[in-house]
Each structure stands twice: as C-alpha cells, then as structure tokens.
Amino acid sequence: MRRGFALIELVLVLGVAGVIATFAMPPLLGIRDRLAVDAVIYDLAGVHGRARLIAMVESRPVRLTVRPDSILIQVVAGTDTVMRWGGPGTASMAARVTGPVRTLWFAPSGVTYGVSNATWVVARGSTERKLVVSRWGRVRIE
C-alpha cells in the first residue's frame, strides 16, 4: 500500500483550484468594491445626520465642513465656535470621493440654510453611488 500523493495528482488538484479561483475572483472583487462604497456613503450620511441632530439638541447653529483632509462639526455659540466632532476627510476613505469642498450650515431647527445643496459621488472599481443633500438637510443615496 502506497502513502502520499503522486506529483501528477497534486498538479491536477492545483490546476482545478486555479480554474475555480479564476472564475470566482471577479465577483468577489465586485462585492469588495460595493462594500467599500457603501461604507463611505453611509459614513457621509451619518455625519450629516449627526450635525443636524446636534443643531436640534443644542438649539444652536451648526457648521459642517467636508474637506479632503478633514470633516468637522462645529457649534456656533455667539461669536465663538466649539468643536463637537472631527474625523478624517474624504481623501483618506476606502473609495474615491468627488464633490465640493462645502460648508453646510444647520439652523437650530435642523434645516440647512445658505448654499446647502451638495452632491458627492463615491466610486471604487466599477461601483459608483451618489449622496445628495437637499436644501432642507435631507440626505438621499442614489
């Protein structure tokens, strides 16, 4: 009785595994891209919701600044601004984010005012989604 595998058996198994991996990789990469884009979209939507909620809870105007290097939420108290939240900007995210460097102002009622319409496009690989912020501070994901 013989123990182990012959070289031809090992080559055959590795060849079959290679063919299976060749057909399985593109769908797996597409899933990875969709997950990365969704994570970035929901992070940006969450930041907008957080700024709106802070404005309503504290009954003060809130400034949300979205830049490539940082995302900042600041509460305006008279002539002073108080930092409430800060995080890494859109340049450090797992997907490519294109859109305006924009400062959105939330009134104490939670409604944005000033030039507040904004659209960010998040893409990675062949996956692309849009985040649209309306004049009323509502966030829509397309």
C-alpha positions in Angstrom: 0.0 0.0 0.0 1.3 3.4 -1.0 1.2 6.6 1.2 1.0 10.1 -0.1 0.2 11.6 -3.5 1.9 11.4 -6.8 3.1 14.6 -8.5 0.5 14.3 -11.3 -2.3 14.2 -8.7 -1.0 17.3 -6.9 -0.7 19.2 -10.2 -4.2 18.2 -11.2 -5.7 19.4 -7.9 -3.8 22.7 -8.1 -4.9 23.2 -11.7 -8.6 22.6 -10.8 -8.3 25.0 -7.9 -6.7 27.6 -10.2 -9.5 27.4 -12.7 -12.1 27.8 -9.9 -10.2 30.8 -8.5 -10.1 32.4 -11.9 -13.8 32.4 -12.2 -14.6 33.2 -8.6 -12.3 36.3 -8.2 -14.1 39.0 -10.3 -17.4 38.6 -8.4 -15.6 38.7 -5.1 -13.7 41.9 -6.1 -17.0 43.5 -7.1 -18.5 42.6 -3.7 -15.5 44.2 -2.0 -15.9 47.4 -4.1 -19.6 47.6 -3.3 -19.0 47.2 0.4 -16.3 49.9 0.4 -18.5 52.4 -1.5 -21.5 51.6 0.8 -19.3 52.2 3.9 -18.2 55.6 2.7 -21.7 56.6 1.6 -23.2 55.7 5.0 -20.3 57.4 6.9 -21.0 60.6 5.0 -24.8 60.3 5.5 -24.2 59.7 9.2 -22.0 62.8 9.6 -24.9 64.9 8.1 -27.4 63.3 10.4 -25.1 63.9 13.4 -24.7 67.6 12.5 -28.4 68.0 12.1 -29.1 66.3 15.4 -26.5 68.4 17.3 -28.1 71.5 15.9 -31.6 70.5 17.1 -30.4 69.2 20.5 -28.3 72.2 21.4 -30.7 74.7 19.7 -27.7 76.5 18.1 -26.4 76.8 14.5 -24.0 74.1 13.5 -21.4 74.2 10.8 -20.4 71.0 8.9 -17.3 71.2 6.8 -16.5 68.4 4.4 -12.9 68.6 3.0 -10.4 66.1 1.6 -8.3 66.4 4.7 -11.0 66.5 7.5 -14.6 66.5 8.3 -15.6 68.9 11.1 -18.8 69.6 13.0 -18.7 72.9 15.0 -21.4 74.6 17.1 -21.6 78.3 16.7 -22.2 80.0 20.1 -22.3 83.7 19.7 -19.0 84.8 18.1 -17.3 81.6 19.2 -17.2 78.2 17.6 -17.0 75.0 19.6 -15.7 71.8 18.0 -18.2 68.9 18.5 -16.8 66.2 16.2 -13.9 65.8 13.9 -12.7 63.0 11.7 -10.6 62.1 8.7 -11.5 63.7 5.4 -12.7 62.2 2.2 -9.2 61.7 0.8 -8.5 59.0 3.5 -11.6 56.9 2.8 -11.6 53.5 1.2 -13.2 54.8 -2.0 -12.7 57.8 -4.3 -15.0 60.7 -3.2 -15.6 63.6 -5.6 -17.7 66.5 -4.7 -17.5 70.1 -3.5 -15.4 71.3 -0.6 -18.5 72.5 1.2 -19.5 74.1 4.4 -23.2 73.3 5.3 -25.0 75.4 8.0 -27.7 73.8 10.0 -30.2 76.0 11.8 -31.4 75.2 15.3 -34.5 73.6 13.7 -32.2 71.2 11.8 -32.9 72.7 8.4 -29.9 73.8 6.4 -29.6 77.4 5.2 -27.4 79.2 2.7 -25.9 77.4 -0.2 -26.6 73.9 1.1 -27.3 71.6 -1.8 -24.4 69.2 -2.4 -23.7 66.0 -4.3 -20.9 63.7 -3.6 -20.0 60.8 -5.9 -18.3 57.8 -4.3 -16.6 55.3 -6.6 -14.4 52.3 -6.4 -13.7 49.9 -9.2 -16.9 49.7 -11.3 -19.2 50.6 -8.4 -20.5 54.2 -8.1 -23.1 55.8 -5.9 -24.2 59.4 -5.2 -25.0 61.1 -1.9 -27.3 64.1 -2.4 -28.0 66.6 0.4 -31.1 68.8 -0.3 -31.8 72.3 0.8 -33.8 71.0 3.8 -30.9 68.9 5.1 -32.3 65.6 3.8 -29.9 63.0 2.6 -30.7 60.8 -0.4 -28.5 57.9 -1.5 -28.7 57.0 -5.2 
